[in-house]
Amino acid sequence: MTTPRPADQEPPASAEASQPTPRLLLVDDEPGLRSAVQAYLEDEGFEVTTAVDGEEGFAKAQQLLPDLVISDVMMPRAVMATACSVACAKTSAWAAPR
């Protein structure tokens, strides 16, 4: 006979391993900052894709559909604010639940 696990006890490690790795898109034109943030996020267990400007970020966001986009808004070719609006409107995966 098995004993039920108390509600406040953490699930077994195998249950955590079955969770998908969160996918992030990091968009920044500063190479040093981009590399440092990428290294930190990867150390924390995230799958990180990077882009060097808004146009590349927008293209990668449409292709990868990441779980989260982290973007500098003050950079060359920074179209991320508009890009996010368009992506939300076109892609149901990005649409907020109603």
Buried (B, 14 or more C-beta within 10 A) or exposed (E): EEEEEEEEEEEEEEEEEEEEEBBBBBBBBEEEEBEEBBEEBEEEEBBBBBBBBBBBBBEBBBEBEBBEBBBBEEBEEBBBEEBBEBBEEEEEEBEEEE
